[in-house]
Amino acid sequence: MAEASHFEEPHVFAHLLKDYMRKPKAYSMGLNAAFLHRLNILIGHRNNQYVQFSIDFLDMVTTSFGDCIMHGLASQEYTIGVDVAAEQRFERCMKCRNALFQVRIWKDNDLFIVLFFRFN
């Protein structure tokens, strides 16, 4: 799925995102980061369903993974020594955080403001 998220074709990406959203057991931080990175393709699309898929996805990421992202980012501050798993978690959380800030909201900046205060 992560490789398929790199397609520039919005129709393929929209259907892939819709399938991903239907399978909560498949949710992962790595896939979220891959999909968030490409979400701008759908956010400004003229097909309202694609826009709705992207908004639903943003809602899922912030509600289901928001605390995980914040804790993952904060965990880097308290570690001493080498912890490879923690470093990988931190990198995935950082990718998600950065991708969330790259999402362009076309009409309203309210969502950006919410994301900024939640993850900063």
BALUM-333958 format. One line per 10 residues: number of its first residue (from 1); their letters; for each residue x, y, z of N, C-alpha, C. Coordinates in Angstrom, 1 decimal. Atoms other than C-alpha are relative to their C-alpha. Example, Ala and Ser with C-alpha at 12.3 -4.5 7.8 and 13.67 -1.06 7.14 Angstrom:
<recs>
1	as	0.9/-1.2/0.0/12.3/-4.5/7.8/0.9/1.2/0.0 | -0.9/-1.1/0.0/13.7/-1.1/7.1/-0.8/1.1/0.8;
</recs>
This chain:
<recs>
1	maeashfeep	0.8/-1.2/0.0/0.0/0.0/0.0/0.9/1.3/0.0 | -0.9/-1.2/-0.1/2.8/2.4/0.8/0.5/0.4/-1.4 | -0.5/-0.3/1.3/4.2/2.1/-2.7/-1.1/0.5/-0.9 | 1.1/-0.5/0.9/0.8/2.6/-4.3/-0.4/1.4/0.4 | 0.4/-1.4/-0.4/0.4/5.9/-2.3/0.8/1.0/-0.8 | -0.8/-0.9/0.8/3.1/7.4/-4.6/-0.5/0.4/-1.3 | 0.6/-0.3/1.2/0.9/7.5/-7.6/-0.6/1.4/0.0 | 0.5/-1.4/0.1/0.0/11.0/-8.8/-1.4/0.0/-0.5 | 1.4/0.1/0.5/-3.3/9.8/-10.3/-1.0/0.1/1.2 | 0.9/-0.2/-1.2/-6.0/11.1/-7.9/-1.0/-1.1/0.1;
11	hvfahllkdy	1.0/1.1/-0.1/-8.5/8.4/-8.8/0.5/-1.2/0.7 | -0.6/1.2/-0.6/-6.2/5.6/-7.9/0.2/0.2/1.5 | -0.3/-0.3/-1.4/-5.1/7.3/-4.7/-1.3/0.1/0.8 | 1.2/-0.1/-0.7/-8.7/8.1/-3.7/-0.6/-1.3/0.4 | 0.5/1.4/-0.3/-9.8/4.5/-4.0/0.8/-0.8/0.9 | -0.9/0.6/-1.0/-6.8/3.3/-2.2/-0.2/0.5/1.4 | 0.2/-0.6/-1.3/-7.4/5.7/0.6/-1.4/-0.4/0.6 | 1.3/0.5/-0.5/-11.1/4.7/0.8/0.1/-1.5/0.5 | -0.2/1.4/-0.4/-10.1/1.0/1.0/0.8/-0.1/1.3 | -0.7/0.0/-1.2/-7.6/1.8/3.7/-0.9/0.4/1.2;
21	mrkpkaysmg	0.9/-0.5/-1.1/-10.2/3.7/5.8/-1.0/-1.1/0.4 | 1.0/1.0/-0.3/-12.5/0.7/5.6/0.6/-1.2/0.9 | -0.7/1.1/-0.8/-9.9/-1.6/7.4/0.7/0.6/1.2 | -0.6/-0.6/-1.1/-9.2/-0.2/10.8/1.2/-0.9/0.6 | -1.1/0.9/-0.5/-7.0/-3.2/11.6/1.3/0.2/-0.8 | -1.2/-0.3/0.9/-4.6/-2.1/8.8/0.6/1.3/0.3 | -0.5/-1.3/-0.3/-4.1/1.4/10.3/1.4/-0.2/0.6 | -1.4/0.0/-0.5/-0.4/2.1/10.9/0.6/1.4/-0.2 | -0.7/-1.3/0.1/1.8/5.1/11.5/0.8/0.2/-1.3 | -0.8/-0.1/1.3/4.0/4.3/8.5/-0.9/0.2/-1.2;
31	lnaaflhrln	0.9/-0.2/1.1/1.0/4.1/6.1/-0.6/1.4/0.1 | 0.6/-1.4/-0.1/-0.5/7.3/7.6/1.0/1.0/-0.5 | -1.0/-1.0/0.5/2.8/9.1/6.9/0.0/0.0/-1.5 | 0.0/0.1/1.5/2.8/7.8/3.3/-1.2/0.7/-0.6 | 1.2/-0.6/0.6/-0.8/8.8/2.7/-0.1/1.5/0.3 | 0.0/-1.4/-0.3/-0.5/12.2/4.5/0.8/0.8/-1.0 | -0.9/-0.7/0.8/2.4/13.1/2.3/-0.6/0.3/-1.4 | 0.7/-0.2/1.3/0.1/12.8/-0.8/-1.4/0.5/0.1 | 1.4/-0.4/-0.2/-3.1/14.1/0.6/-0.4/1.3/-0.8 | 0.3/-1.3/0.7/-2.9/17.5/-1.2/-0.6/-0.3/-1.4;
41	ilighrnnqy	0.6/0.4/1.3/-3.8/15.6/-4.4/-1.5/0.0/0.1 | 1.5/0.1/-0.2/-7.3/15.0/-3.0/-0.7/1.2/0.6 | 0.6/-1.1/-0.7/-7.8/18.0/-0.8/-0.7/1.1/-0.9 | 0.5/-1.0/0.9/-8.3/20.4/-3.7/-0.7/-0.5/-1.2 | 0.6/0.6/1.2/-9.9/18.0/-6.1/-1.4/0.5/-0.2 | 1.4/-0.5/0.3/-13.2/19.0/-7.8/-1.0/-1.1/0.3 | 0.9/1.0/-0.4/-14.7/15.6/-6.9/-0.2/0.1/1.5 | 0.3/-0.1/-1.4/-16.5/16.1/-3.6/0.3/-1.2/0.8 | -0.3/1.2/-0.8/-16.1/12.5/-2.6/1.5/-0.1/0.3 | -1.5/0.1/-0.3/-12.3/12.7/-2.9/0.3/1.0/1.1;
51	vqfsidfldm	-0.3/-1.0/-1.1/-12.3/15.8/-0.7/-0.5/-0.6/1.3 | 0.5/0.6/-1.2/-14.5/13.9/1.8/0.9/-1.1/0.5 | -0.9/1.1/-0.4/-12.2/10.9/1.8/1.2/0.6/0.7 | -1.1/-0.6/-0.6/-9.3/13.2/2.6/-0.3/0.6/1.4 | 0.4/-0.5/-1.3/-11.2/15.0/5.4/-0.2/-1.1/1.0 | 0.3/1.1/-0.9/-12.3/11.7/6.9/1.4/-0.6/0.4 | -1.3/0.5/-0.3/-8.7/10.5/6.7/0.8/0.9/1.1 | -0.6/-0.9/-1.0/-7.4/13.6/8.5/-0.6/-0.1/1.4 | 0.7/0.1/-1.3/-10.0/13.2/11.2/0.4/-1.3/0.7 | -0.5/1.3/-0.6/-9.0/9.5/11.7/1.4/0.1/0.5;
61	vttsfgdcim	-1.4/-0.1/-0.4/-5.3/10.4/11.9/0.1/0.8/1.3 | -0.1/-0.9/-1.2/-5.8/13.2/14.4/-0.7/-0.6/1.2 | 0.7/0.5/-1.2/-8.3/11.4/16.6/0.6/-1.3/0.5 | -0.5/1.3/-0.4/-6.8/7.9/16.5/1.5/0.0/0.3 | -1.4/0.0/-0.1/-3.1/8.7/16.2/0.6/1.3/0.6 | -0.5/-1.3/-0.5/-2.8/12.3/17.6/0.8/-0.2/1.3 | -0.8/0.2/-1.2/-1.8/11.2/21.1/1.2/-0.8/-0.2 | -1.2/0.8/0.3/0.5/8.6/19.7/1.1/0.8/-0.6 | -1.0/-0.9/0.7/2.2/11.2/17.5/0.7/0.9/1.1 | -0.5/-0.9/-1.0/2.6/13.6/20.4/0.9/-0.7/1.0;
71	hglasqeyti	-0.9/0.8/-1.0/4.0/10.9/22.8/1.3/-0.5/-0.7 | -1.2/0.5/0.8/6.3/9.6/20.0/1.0/1.1/-0.1 | -0.9/-1.2/0.1/7.7/13.1/19.5/0.6/0.4/1.3 | -0.5/-0.3/-1.3/8.1/13.7/23.2/1.0/-1.0/0.5 | -0.8/1.0/-0.5/9.8/10.4/23.8/1.5/0.2/-0.3 | -1.3/-0.2/0.4/12.9/11.5/22.0/0.8/0.9/1.0 | -0.6/-0.9/-1.0/13.5/14.1/24.7/0.5/-0.7/1.2 | -0.3/0.7/-1.2/13.8/11.5/27.5/0.9/-1.2/-0.1 | -0.8/1.2/0.2/15.8/8.7/26.0/1.5/0.3/0.3 | -1.5/-0.1/-0.2/19.4/8.1/27.1/0.5/-1.3/-0.6;
81	gvdvaaeqrf	-0.6/1.2/0.6/21.5/5.7/25.1/-0.6/-0.3/-1.4 | 0.5/0.3/1.3/20.6/3.9/21.9/-1.2/-1.0/0.1 | 1.2/0.8/0.0/17.1/2.6/21.4/-0.6/0.1/-1.4 | 0.3/0.0/1.4/16.5/1.7/17.7/-1.5/0.1/-0.2 | 1.4/0.0/0.2/12.8/1.0/18.1/-0.6/1.4/0.3 | 0.5/-1.4/-0.4/12.2/4.4/19.8/0.4/1.0/-1.1 | -0.4/-0.9/1.1/14.2/6.1/17.1/-0.8/-0.1/-1.2 | 0.9/0.2/1.1/12.1/4.5/14.4/-1.4/0.6/0.2 | 1.3/-0.6/-0.3/8.9/5.5/16.2/0.1/1.5/-0.1 | -0.2/-1.4/0.1/10.2/9.0/16.5/0.0/0.5/-1.4;
91	ercmkcrnal	-0.1/-0.4/1.4/11.0/9.2/12.8/-1.4/-0.1/-0.7 | 1.3/0.1/0.5/7.5/7.9/11.9/-0.9/1.1/0.5 | 0.8/-1.1/-0.5/5.9/10.4/14.2/0.4/1.3/-0.6 | -0.5/-1.3/0.6/8.0/13.2/12.8/-0.5/0.1/-1.4 | 0.5/0.0/1.3/7.0/12.2/9.3/-1.5/0.4/-0.1 | 1.5/-0.3/0.0/3.3/12.3/10.2/-0.2/1.5/0.4 | 0.2/-1.4/-0.4/3.7/15.6/12.0/0.3/1.0/-1.1 | -0.3/-0.9/1.1/5.5/17.2/9.1/-1.0/-0.1/-1.2 | 0.9/0.1/1.0/3.1/15.8/6.6/-1.3/0.7/0.3 | 1.2/-0.8/-0.4/0.2/17.2/8.6/0.1/1.5/-0.2;
101	fqvriwkdnd	-0.2/-1.4/0.2/1.7/20.6/8.4/0.1/0.4/-1.5 | -0.1/-0.2/1.4/2.1/20.2/4.6/-1.4/0.0/-0.7 | 1.3/0.1/0.6/-1.6/19.6/4.0/-0.5/1.4/-0.2 | 0.5/-1.4/0.3/-3.0/22.7/2.3/-1.5/0.0/0.1 | 1.4/-0.1/-0.1/-6.5/23.6/3.3/-0.4/1.2/-0.9 | 0.3/-1.0/1.1/-8.0/25.5/0.3/-0.9/1.1/0.4 | 1.0/-1.0/-0.3/-10.8/27.4/1.9/0.1/0.7/1.4 | 0.0/-0.4/-1.4/-10.2/27.7/5.6/1.2/-0.4/0.7 | -1.2/0.3/-0.7/-7.2/27.8/7.8/-0.3/-0.5/1.4 | 0.3/0.5/-1.3/-9.1/26.6/10.9/0.6/-1.3/0.3;
111	lfivlffrfn	-0.6/1.3/-0.2/-7.9/23.0/10.5/1.5/0.1/0.2 | -1.4/-0.2/-0.2/-4.3/24.2/10.1/0.3/0.5/1.4 | -0.2/-0.6/-1.3/-4.6/26.2/13.3/-0.2/-1.1/1.1 | 0.2/1.1/-1.0/-6.0/23.1/15.2/1.2/-0.9/0.0 | -1.1/0.9/0.1/-3.2/20.9/13.9/1.2/0.7/0.6 | -1.2/-0.7/-0.5/-0.6/23.6/14.7/0.1/-0.1/1.6 | 0.0/0.0/-1.5/-1.7/23.8/18.4/0.1/-1.4/0.6 | 0.0/1.4/-0.6/-2.2/20.1/18.8/1.4/-0.7/-0.1 | -1.3/0.7/0.2/1.2/19.0/17.4/1.2/0.9/0.2 | -1.1/-0.9/-0.2/3.4/21.9/18.3/0.3/0.2/1.4;
</recs>
